[in-house]
Amino acid sequence: MPLSTLLNGLKDNPYFGAGFGLVGVGAVIAGLRKGFQWGSVLFRRHFMITLEVPSKDKSYLWLLQWITTHARRSQHLSVETTFHQLDTGKINTEYHFVPSPGVHFFWYKRTLIRAERNREKQMIDLQHGTPWETVTLTSIGRNRELYFQILSEARQLALQSHEGKTVVYVAAGAEWRQFGYPRKHRPLSSVILDTGLSDYIVSDVREFISNSQWYMVRGIPYRRGYLLYGPPGCGKSSFITALAGELDYSICLLNLSERGLSDDRLNHLLSIAPEQSIILLEDVDAAFTSREDNERTRTAYDGLSRLTLSGLLNALDGVASGEGRIVVMTTNYRERLDPALVRPGRVDVKVLIDYASQYQLEAMFNRFYPEASLEKGRLFASSVLSVRNNVSLAEIQGYFMHHKTSHDEALNNTSTLLNNQ
């Protein structure tokens, strides 16, 4: 039987025609679906750009706040409540809205951007103890510069909220976490050190910050260490706070006596400290004594702390120590420190912050009582030093607080400072 005759017979068969038609339609639909899937994949791969930001990244919260300012029509929001103190002393409450989990759309520079915030309820960020989150931005085009601009604007927006304020970080686990809310810069003039000390330290720090290339050319590690030592209450911590405000730096406060602080964790924390920050190690004498004293006073409880002196020394200037770092240590008893801790390279500048001098007493009196004459300031300083020559600035400030309504009372009652010895 000829082939043409067979085909004509199948064509005239109604059952075969119906089945072939259904199969053909199914094949066409399957082909279209497969083509659409491939086309979608190719389109996303070549004509769309996606940015994913996880919650552990520093820019995550910045980006959420930035999206809020652009996705103004979004009706699905989460709230973040903050407090700050006004000049009047009252506490002001502020509410900041950020996009809630879900999909949000907004326009940025004539580009439609899809922002999706995902929250994984089954995954926990161990560092923060919160659910793992991501924000994914998707836009049509291949312009990666668009996302650089978005992140830059988000960072700038976050910095504006901290403008004129000092941020304090504390060590929490393996990271630095902001402690409390940013506080207003403390004026450097509000901390009165002895003649020339403040200017000397500030100029040294500024010289270090502006000369990174000088260190690099000479092969010198680009880091700077300071030791402020002297009696308690003489202004060491206050000056560091004011110095951070003067430089527009943050402060990373690290307690070396903290239980569970190991050599590895200390080294890690110092290497990941936020940029433009002062790492503050207060009362280092309380964490370590000299090696000779340590051998005489060793007890069974020493094993509870896993931080060693050698670990601190290696973290300050070892092979793995970071660059571009400013470390400030304070102590009330310099003689208790191990000589290896304060040698050059680990501590480059040592400054004694001593008991109040004639200059400091005069300056403090004139600052508290601007209506009084300069002569009364000199009389006050001479009167105090005739009573005691070991008075701290903290004691003088407390004394002024008891006589804040009358400078004559402050001038005529300096003998009461003897009771504070």
Backbone torsions as a table, in degrees:
resi	resn	phi	psi	omega
1	MET	NA	127.2	-179.1
2	PRO	-60.7	151.1	-178.1
3	LEU	-64.8	-36.1	-179.6
4	SER	-64.2	-37.4	179.1
5	THR	-65.5	-40.1	178.9
6	LEU	-63.1	-44.9	-179.3
7	LEU	-64.3	-38.9	178.5
8	ASN	-64.5	-36.2	178.6
9	GLY	-65.5	-42.7	178.0
10	LEU	-65.1	-34.9	-179.6
11	LYS	-65.7	-38.3	-178.7
12	ASP	-78.7	-10.1	-179.5
13	ASN	-76.9	117.3	-176.3
14	PRO	-66.3	-33.3	-179.1
15	TYR	-68.4	-43.8	179.7
16	PHE	-66.7	-38.7	179.6
17	GLY	-62.4	-42.0	-179.8
18	ALA	-65.2	-45.1	-180.0
19	GLY	-64.2	-42.9	-179.8
20	PHE	-64.3	-35.9	178.8
21	GLY	-65.9	-42.6	179.2
22	LEU	-65.3	-43.1	178.7
23	VAL	-63.0	-39.1	180.0
24	GLY	-65.1	-44.5	178.0
25	VAL	-62.6	-42.3	178.3
26	GLY	-62.3	-40.7	180.0
27	ALA	-65.5	-40.8	178.9
28	VAL	-63.9	-44.0	179.6
29	ILE	-63.5	-44.0	178.7
30	ALA	-62.5	-40.6	178.3
31	GLY	-64.4	-41.4	177.4
32	LEU	-64.8	-40.6	179.6
33	ARG	-64.5	-44.4	179.0
34	LYS	-63.7	-40.8	178.5
35	GLY	-64.7	-38.4	178.3
36	PHE	-64.8	-40.8	179.1
37	GLN	-63.6	-46.9	178.5
38	TRP	-64.1	-40.2	178.5
39	GLY	-63.6	-39.9	178.7
40	SER	-64.1	-42.4	179.0
41	VAL	-63.8	-45.6	179.9
42	LEU	-64.5	-37.9	179.8
43	PHE	-65.9	-45.1	179.5
44	ARG	-65.4	-34.4	-176.8
45	ARG	-74.5	-35.7	-172.2
46	HIS	-110.5	-17.7	-175.0
47	PHE	-126.5	8.9	176.5
48	MET	-134.5	151.9	178.8
49	ILE	-130.1	137.8	-173.9
50	THR	-127.2	139.5	176.3
51	LEU	-125.0	126.1	178.2
52	GLU	-113.4	127.7	-179.5
53	VAL	-120.9	112.9	179.0
54	PRO	-79.6	160.6	-175.9
55	SER	-67.9	-19.5	179.1
56	LYS	-77.7	-14.3	-179.3
57	ASP	-76.3	145.1	-177.0
58	LYS	-63.5	-27.7	-176.5
59	SER	-84.9	0.9	-175.3
60	TYR	-61.8	-53.8	-179.0
61	LEU	-67.2	-34.3	176.0
62	TRP	-59.2	-44.9	-176.7
63	LEU	-66.5	-39.3	178.5
64	LEU	-60.6	-44.4	-179.9
65	GLN	-66.6	-37.0	179.3
66	TRP	-66.5	-41.7	179.5
67	ILE	-61.2	-36.9	179.8
68	THR	-59.9	-37.9	-178.9
69	THR	-72.1	-18.4	-178.4
70	HIS	-105.3	-35.0	178.1
71	ALA	-90.7	65.0	-174.3
72	ARG	-69.7	-23.6	-177.8
73	ARG	-90.5	0.5	179.9
74	SER	-66.6	134.4	-178.6
75	GLN	-104.9	3.2	-178.4
76	HIS	-116.3	103.1	-171.5
77	LEU	-129.6	155.9	168.9
78	SER	-116.2	155.5	-175.2
79	VAL	-114.3	143.5	172.0
80	GLU	-126.0	122.5	-176.2
81	THR	-101.5	130.9	178.0
82	THR	-129.8	160.3	179.4
83	PHE	-130.2	146.0	171.5
84	HIS	-151.2	151.1	-174.9
85	GLN	-88.8	132.4	177.9
86	LEU	-83.3	168.2	178.1
87	ASP	-62.4	-25.0	179.8
88	THR	-78.4	-7.5	-178.6
89	GLY	97.8	-13.7	179.7
90	LYS	-77.7	155.1	179.3
91	ILE	-96.7	123.5	179.5
92	ASN	-100.6	135.6	179.4
93	THR	-103.0	131.7	178.8
94	GLU	-124.3	142.4	178.6
95	TYR	-114.7	125.5	179.1
96	HIS	-115.2	126.9	-179.5
97	PHE	-96.7	136.9	175.4
98	VAL	-129.0	156.0	-178.9
99	PRO	-61.5	135.3	177.1
100	SER	-79.1	167.6	175.7
101	PRO	-55.6	134.1	-177.1
102	GLY	142.2	-164.7	-176.3
103	VAL	-109.4	135.4	179.4
104	HIS	-134.4	145.8	178.9
105	PHE	-122.1	143.9	174.8
106	PHE	-157.8	161.7	178.6
107	TRP	-101.5	138.3	175.5
108	TYR	-141.7	114.1	-179.5
109	LYS	52.2	52.3	176.8
110	ARG	64.1	20.5	178.7
111	THR	-122.2	128.5	176.7
112	LEU	-80.3	125.2	-177.5
113	ILE	-120.0	133.6	176.9
114	ARG	-101.5	121.3	179.5
115	ALA	-112.2	122.6	179.9
116	GLU	-120.6	122.1	177.0
117	ARG	-104.0	117.6	-178.4
118	ASN	-109.0	140.1	176.6
119	ARG	-125.0	118.2	179.8
120	GLU	-89.2	105.7	-177.3
121	LYS	-70.5	-21.9	-178.1
122	GLN	-90.3	-7.3	-178.9
123	MET	-117.4	136.2	-178.2
124	ILE	-118.8	134.4	172.3
125	ASP	-77.0	108.3	-172.8
126	LEU	-65.1	-29.5	-178.8
127	GLN	-70.0	-37.6	-176.3
128	HIS	-104.6	-15.9	-177.1
129	GLY	71.0	24.2	-178.8
130	THR	-120.2	159.8	177.6
131	PRO	-58.9	146.0	179.8
132	TRP	-71.7	130.9	-177.8
133	GLU	-131.0	155.4	172.5
134	THR	-141.6	150.9	171.5
135	VAL	-119.4	125.9	-178.2
136	THR	-117.2	122.7	176.8
137	LEU	-102.8	132.4	-179.5
138	THR	-131.6	133.8	178.7
139	SER	-144.4	157.2	177.4
140	ILE	-83.8	134.5	-179.4
141	GLY	124.3	-176.9	-178.7
142	ARG	-130.1	24.2	-177.1
143	ASN	-90.0	94.6	179.4
144	ARG	-69.2	-24.4	-179.7
145	GLU	-60.3	-25.2	179.7
146	LEU	-59.4	-42.1	-178.5
147	TYR	-74.0	-32.9	174.2
148	PHE	-60.9	-40.7	179.2
149	GLN	-66.2	-39.8	179.4
150	ILE	-63.1	-47.5	-179.3
151	LEU	-65.7	-36.5	178.0
152	SER	-65.5	-42.5	178.2
153	GLU	-66.8	-37.5	179.0
154	ALA	-64.2	-41.2	178.3
155	ARG	-65.1	-42.7	-179.3
156	GLN	-64.4	-38.3	178.0
157	LEU	-63.7	-39.7	178.7
158	ALA	-68.1	-38.6	179.5
159	LEU	-66.4	-33.4	178.8
160	GLN	-63.5	-33.9	179.2
161	SER	-70.4	-21.1	178.2
162	HIS	-103.6	6.7	-177.1
163	GLU	-63.7	131.4	-178.6
164	GLY	76.4	15.3	-177.8
165	LYS	-132.2	154.5	178.3
166	THR	-106.2	127.4	178.9
167	VAL	-98.6	131.5	179.0
168	VAL	-109.3	129.2	177.3
169	TYR	-112.6	147.1	172.7
170	VAL	-126.1	157.4	179.8
171	ALA	-77.2	126.3	177.3
172	ALA	-132.6	103.6	-175.6
173	GLY	68.1	-125.6	-178.0
174	ALA	-102.3	19.8	-177.9
175	GLU	-142.9	169.8	173.5
176	TRP	-96.9	131.6	-178.8
177	ARG	-124.4	138.7	-179.0
178	GLN	-62.9	134.3	-178.6
179	PHE	-104.3	114.7	-179.3
180	GLY	66.9	-156.9	-179.2
181	TYR	-104.6	152.8	177.4
182	PRO	-56.3	139.9	-178.7
183	ARG	-113.5	153.4	-177.7
184	LYS	-60.8	145.4	177.2
185	HIS	-56.7	135.2	174.0
186	ARG	-87.4	125.9	-179.3
187	PRO	-61.4	139.3	179.2
188	LEU	-63.3	-30.0	-179.7
189	SER	-70.1	-14.5	-179.2
190	SER	-78.8	-14.1	176.9
191	VAL	-108.5	111.2	-173.3
192	ILE	-99.2	103.7	173.2
193	LEU	-94.4	175.1	-179.5
194	ASP	-65.5	166.6	-171.3
195	THR	-52.4	120.9	173.0
196	GLY	83.7	-13.4	-175.9
197	LEU	-65.1	-47.1	-178.0
198	SER	-61.1	-47.0	180.0
199	ASP	-63.1	-37.5	-179.6
200	TYR	-63.2	-47.1	-178.2
201	ILE	-67.6	-44.5	-178.3
202	VAL	-62.5	-43.9	-179.5
203	SER	-66.3	-35.7	177.8
204	ASP	-66.4	-43.2	179.1
205	VAL	-64.6	-44.2	179.7
206	ARG	-63.4	-38.7	178.4
207	GLU	-63.8	-39.5	177.5
208	PHE	-64.9	-45.3	-176.8
209	ILE	-62.6	-36.1	-173.2
210	SER	-91.7	6.0	-174.9
211	ASN	-130.0	42.8	178.7
212	SER	-62.0	-36.7	-179.0
213	GLN	-64.9	-36.1	179.1
214	TRP	-59.5	-43.0	178.8
215	TYR	-66.5	-42.0	-176.2
216	MET	-64.5	-43.6	-178.2
217	VAL	-62.7	-36.4	-176.4
218	ARG	-92.9	2.0	177.7
219	GLY	69.6	26.7	179.5
220	ILE	-98.0	132.0	177.8
221	PRO	-54.9	130.4	-175.9
222	TYR	-86.2	81.7	175.5
223	ARG	-155.9	159.0	-174.5
224	ARG	-139.8	133.3	-179.9
225	GLY	-119.6	138.0	-179.3
226	TYR	-126.9	144.0	173.7
227	LEU	-124.9	117.5	174.3
228	LEU	-105.7	119.0	-176.4
229	TYR	-130.9	157.6	-179.7
230	GLY	149.2	178.1	-177.1
231	PRO	-61.6	156.2	178.8
232	PRO	-67.7	149.0	175.9
233	GLY	80.7	14.3	-176.7
234	CYS	-100.9	2.6	170.6
235	GLY	109.1	15.5	-178.1
236	LYS	-65.5	-55.5	-178.1
237	SER	-67.0	-37.7	179.3
238	SER	-63.1	-40.4	179.9
239	PHE	-66.0	-38.6	179.2
240	ILE	-63.6	-40.7	177.1
241	THR	-62.2	-43.3	178.4
242	ALA	-68.1	-35.9	178.5
243	LEU	-63.8	-41.7	177.6
244	ALA	-61.5	-40.6	177.2
245	GLY	-65.7	-38.9	179.5
246	GLU	-64.1	-38.5	-179.3
247	LEU	-87.7	-8.1	-173.3
248	ASP	61.2	43.9	178.3
249	TYR	-107.6	160.6	171.3
250	SER	-94.8	172.3	-179.9
251	ILE	-121.7	127.9	174.4
252	CYS	-105.6	106.4	-175.0
253	LEU	-93.1	121.9	-176.5
254	LEU	-124.8	123.4	179.2
255	ASN	-95.4	108.8	-177.6
256	LEU	-71.4	-16.3	179.9
257	SER	-88.5	2.1	-177.6
258	GLU	-64.1	132.4	177.1
259	ARG	-67.0	135.5	179.7
260	GLY	92.5	-3.1	177.1
261	LEU	-80.1	112.9	-178.1
262	SER	-103.1	170.5	177.8
263	ASP	-61.1	-44.3	-178.5
264	ASP	-65.1	-42.1	-179.2
265	ARG	-66.9	-39.7	177.6
266	LEU	-61.9	-46.0	179.7
267	ASN	-61.2	-39.8	179.4
268	HIS	-66.3	-43.6	-178.4
269	LEU	-64.2	-41.3	179.7
270	LEU	-67.9	-29.6	-178.1
271	SER	-79.8	-21.3	-177.9
272	ILE	-112.2	16.0	179.8
273	ALA	-58.2	142.1	179.4
274	PRO	-55.1	146.1	177.9
275	GLU	-65.3	154.7	-178.1
276	GLN	52.7	57.5	178.5
277	SER	-139.3	154.6	174.3
278	ILE	-103.4	123.0	177.5
279	ILE	-87.6	116.5	-174.1
280	LEU	-107.0	119.7	175.2
281	LEU	-111.5	98.8	-175.6
282	GLU	-88.7	144.7	175.6
283	ASP	51.2	55.8	-178.5
284	VAL	-65.8	-20.9	178.4
285	ASP	-66.7	-25.0	-179.9
286	ALA	-76.0	-20.7	-179.2
287	ALA	-91.4	-35.7	-177.4
288	PHE	-137.7	139.4	168.7
289	THR	-108.0	174.9	177.5
290	SER	-64.1	158.1	-175.1
291	ARG	-64.2	-33.0	178.7
292	GLU	-66.1	-45.9	178.4
293	ASP	-66.0	-34.5	-177.8
294	ASN	-64.4	-36.6	179.0
295	GLU	-68.4	-34.0	-177.9
296	ARG	-77.5	-28.6	-173.1
297	THR	-110.2	14.4	-177.8
298	ARG	-65.0	134.1	178.8
299	THR	-128.3	175.3	179.9
300	ALA	-68.9	-18.7	-177.3
301	TYR	-82.5	-9.2	-178.5
302	ASP	-63.3	-23.8	-178.2
303	GLY	-71.5	-12.4	-178.8
304	LEU	-71.1	-26.1	179.0
305	SER	-98.8	124.9	-176.0
306	ARG	-93.1	0.4	177.7
307	LEU	-86.3	130.8	180.0
308	THR	-113.5	161.2	178.2
309	LEU	-63.6	-41.2	178.3
310	SER	-63.3	-33.9	176.9
311	GLY	-65.2	-40.4	177.5
312	LEU	-66.2	-42.5	-179.9
313	LEU	-61.9	-42.6	179.1
314	ASN	-67.8	-34.8	179.0
315	ALA	-67.8	-31.4	-178.1
316	LEU	-76.1	-40.9	-177.6
317	ASP	-146.0	27.1	177.8
318	GLY	-78.6	-175.2	-177.9
319	VAL	-62.7	-36.7	-175.8
320	ALA	-92.7	4.2	-178.7
321	SER	-70.6	151.3	-173.6
322	GLY	-79.1	169.4	179.3
323	GLU	-109.4	161.7	177.6
324	GLY	64.7	36.1	-170.8
325	ARG	-114.6	139.8	174.5
326	ILE	-114.7	116.8	179.4
327	VAL	-114.0	128.3	177.5
328	VAL	-120.3	123.4	176.4
329	MET	-110.7	144.9	176.8
330	THR	-125.0	149.9	176.2
331	THR	-156.6	149.5	173.9
332	ASN	-92.0	-13.7	-175.5
333	TYR	-136.4	87.4	-178.0
334	ARG	-62.6	-34.0	-175.9
335	GLU	-65.3	-16.4	179.7
336	ARG	-84.5	-10.2	-176.5
337	LEU	-81.9	144.1	176.2
338	ASP	-66.3	134.2	-179.9
339	PRO	-56.5	-29.2	179.8
340	ALA	-67.6	-25.5	-178.1
341	LEU	-75.6	-29.5	-173.6
342	VAL	-109.3	15.3	178.1
343	ARG	-73.1	158.0	177.2
344	PRO	-57.4	141.1	-174.2
345	GLY	104.4	-33.9	172.9
346	ARG	-103.3	-42.2	172.9
347	VAL	-125.1	112.3	-176.4
348	ASP	-93.0	-28.3	-177.6
349	VAL	-132.0	124.8	177.3
350	LYS	-115.4	125.8	-176.0
351	VAL	-129.5	127.7	176.0
352	LEU	-86.4	121.3	173.5
353	ILE	-104.6	96.3	-168.2
354	ASP	-98.0	-174.8	176.8
355	TYR	-60.6	161.3	-173.8
356	ALA	-61.2	134.7	177.8
357	SER	-98.2	177.0	176.6
358	GLN	-57.3	-44.5	-179.2
359	TYR	-62.3	-44.1	-178.1
360	GLN	-66.6	-41.0	-179.8
361	LEU	-65.2	-41.6	177.1
362	GLU	-62.9	-46.2	-177.5
363	ALA	-64.1	-39.7	179.1
364	MET	-67.3	-41.0	178.5
365	PHE	-61.8	-45.1	-179.3
366	ASN	-68.5	-28.3	178.3
367	ARG	-74.2	-40.7	-179.8
368	PHE	-74.4	-33.3	-176.9
369	TYR	-125.3	74.7	-177.3
370	PRO	-64.8	-18.9	-180.0
371	GLU	-79.5	-15.6	-178.4
372	ALA	-80.2	156.3	-179.7
373	SER	-76.7	158.9	178.7
374	LEU	-64.6	-31.0	179.0
375	GLU	-62.6	-38.1	178.1
376	LYS	-66.5	-33.3	176.3
377	GLY	-63.9	-40.9	178.2
378	ARG	-67.0	-39.7	178.1
379	LEU	-64.2	-40.5	178.8
380	PHE	-62.5	-47.1	-178.6
381	ALA	-61.5	-43.5	180.0
382	SER	-65.1	-37.5	-179.7
383	SER	-66.7	-42.2	-179.9
384	VAL	-64.7	-47.2	-177.3
385	LEU	-66.9	-24.2	175.1
386	SER	-73.4	-24.4	178.0
387	VAL	-86.8	-47.5	-178.3
388	ARG	-147.5	142.6	174.2
389	ASN	-111.4	12.4	179.3
390	ASN	-129.4	47.3	-179.9
391	VAL	-97.6	137.8	-178.5
392	SER	-92.6	161.7	177.4
393	LEU	-64.6	-32.8	178.7
394	ALA	-63.8	-39.3	177.7
395	GLU	-66.6	-41.1	179.3
396	ILE	-64.5	-40.7	179.1
397	GLN	-63.6	-43.2	176.9
398	GLY	-63.2	-36.3	177.6
399	TYR	-65.0	-42.4	178.5
400	PHE	-65.2	-34.0	179.9
401	MET	-64.5	-28.2	177.4
402	HIS	-79.3	-16.9	-178.5
403	HIS	-129.4	41.5	-173.3
404	LYS	-75.3	-12.3	-178.9
405	THR	-96.0	-9.7	-175.7
406	SER	-148.6	117.9	177.2
407	HIS	-74.4	-23.8	177.2
408	ASP	-67.2	-39.4	176.7
409	GLU	-62.9	-42.0	178.6
410	ALA	-63.5	-33.6	-178.6
411	LEU	-75.0	-32.0	-171.8
412	ASN	-97.9	-0.2	-175.6
413	ASN	-123.9	28.9	-178.2
414	THR	-67.3	-18.3	179.6
415	SER	-63.6	-23.4	180.0
416	THR	-67.7	-17.1	177.6
417	LEU	-65.3	-19.0	176.9
418	LEU	-64.8	-27.7	-178.0
419	ASN	-73.3	-13.9	-178.1
420	ASN	-93.3	3.8	-179.7
421	GLN	-73.1	NA	NA
